[in-house]
Amino acid sequence: MALYFFDTNDGEDRRIDEDGTDFPTKDDARRAAISLLPSLACEELPDSNESLFVVSVRDAAGRSLFEASLTIKARWL
């Protein structure tokens, strides 16, 4: 098991994961990062017509390993 840290950014607030989570493989950490994106977007519904939500994954040494993002674009037709 390895410890992974999931930092999030919703365009207004950046949250640094101080605790981390153990995962057996880096692919499990990757899936967890991607699965965080919808809940992150739901927590902070965008006021603008375009919003970017990002989850960054670090290892215990602080090295960036993976990043996943979700863009919401809204427009009147």
N, C-alpha and C positions, 0 to 999 in steps of 0.2 A: 504494500500500500504506500502511496505517496500523498503528501499534503499539497493541495492546490488552493489558491486564493482567487476569489472572483470579485473583481472590482467592477463597479457599474457606473455608467454615466448616461443621464437622460437629457443632456443638453443644458440643464440648469444645475443639477446636483451631481456631484461625483462622490461615490461612496467607496471607501477602501475597506476591504475585508481584512479584519485583524485576526480572525479565528482560523480560517481555512477549513477545508473538508477533505477527508481521506477518500481516495478512489483507487481501485486496484490497477487501472490502466489509464493512460492519457486519453484514450478514446472515450472512456466513461466520463472523464472530466470535460471533454469536448461536448458530449451530448448534454451534460448538465448545464454548460454555459449557454448552449443554443436554447435549451428549454426554459431558461430564465427570461429570455427576451419578451415573450408575450406578457408575462406578469409584470415586467418592468414597464412595458408600454401601457398596460391597464392601470397601474398605480398612478401614473402621471399622464393623464390624457392631454394631448397637445393643444395649445391655444393657437398655434400657428398652422399654416398649411403644409409645413414640412418639418418633420421631427426625426432625429437620429438617436437611436438607443444602442448603447455599446456595452458588451460584457468582455472584460479582459481577464485572462487567466495567467497567474504567476505561480512559480514554484516557490519552495521554502527559502530559496536563496534570493528571491526577488526578481528573477529573470522572467520577462514576458515570454509566454509560450504560445498563446492562442488568443485570437480576438474574433468575436462574432458581433454582427450588427444587424439592426432592423430599421428600415426607413419607412416612415409613414408619410405619404403624400396625399393631400386632399385638395380638390378644386371643384368649383362650380362649373357646370357645363353650359 
